[in-house]
Amino acid sequence: MGVWHLSGLGINPGAVTVPLTYVYLFLKQSLNDNKAKEFFRHSGETNEELPGKPEALIIFTSKAVISGEKKGDIEDRWFKTQQAKSAPETIKKYLTNLLENLENEKFNKFYGKNWIKYFYCVEVNHEDFDDCFKKIAVTINALKEKEIWINMIGGTNQINTALLSSAGFTSAAVKYYYFFQSNTRLLHPDIPKPDFNNLKLQVPPPSWHELPIFTLDMSKLYTTLQELFESRTKVHINEIKKELNRLNFPDQFFAKIRSTLLKIDGETATKGYMLDHWINIWKDLKNEFANLDNFSKWETWASDNKILNKIEPF
């Protein structure tokens, strides 16, 4: 089983290609380097020949980026990749160049004639958090049986916040990572071009970071709060705290949901201004989750809603 990489994307394709460059370099280095092997120690299945290999790339971005109406300047000192008609096509073009240089008799295409099985761009309203959140949460839920790595550096704040919070509404296990370098035009890491046949890179590089695992199940919280306020307008705060404890939320979590989800007046609570909003979102998501519980159904749904753009795998 391969890794499914999810990412936002703005006008700079390097936000996607830079971390993926490291992934492919480390994969090849792992053939004879224990530190590189350790980088992928939680990936794959028992006895898998090369754990950690990417299987799919799903990018959430705007219609303008997908069409090529909006794109930023690029720079490639390693392979001199030229800008394609759109940022997603530039990503494909660069990664093809990278993998052609990495390929040898021990490191070759993972999936028949291709290095990757699926490459999709999902159209979102990049300025609308609710739109991003619903589409991303449905996607992650449909892929919950896959190994998911989420890139947190591409795209708008709305896309990245949706990527970060979606795991709280699904049962999917995800790995969040981010990588920064000052030259955002570069398609590759800002390091000298390595010897692809004798890789000795630092693993992981200093600028590679992974976020801690988030385990709060927000869906259960909204369901519980909805039930508490279903037939009354006021609830005693001790009853709410008891329910939070039952759901294994930490004691200090009560303070975090004050003012937004709950309005506190002495010992009683009424609905906060955001509670109904999130309850309605969760209702919509539950219906979608029930109908879209695997990749095939998700692919059909996204295609029918005309938000799926398929790029031929490389």
Salt bridges, closest charged atoms under 4 A:
GLU38 OE2 - ARG41 NE 3.18
GLU48 OE2 - LYS53 NZ 2.63
GLU55 OE2 - LYS117 NZ 3.47
GLU75 OE2 - ARG77 NE 2.95
ASP76 OD1 - HIS188 NE2 3.63
GLU103 OE1 - LYS109 NZ 3.36
GLU127 OE2 - HIS126 NE2 3.95
ASP130 OD2 - HIS277 NE2 3.14
ASP131 OD2 - LYS135 NZ 3.10
ASP190 OD1 - ARG77 NH1 3.20
GLU210 OE2 - LYS175 NZ 3.15
GLU239 OE2 - ARG232 NH2 2.69
GLU243 OE1 - ARG246 NH2 2.76
GLU267 OE1 - HIS236 NE2 3.96
ASP276 OD1 - LYS271 NZ 2.98
ASP284 OD2 - LYS134 NZ 3.70
ASP293 OD1 - LYS297 NZ 3.19
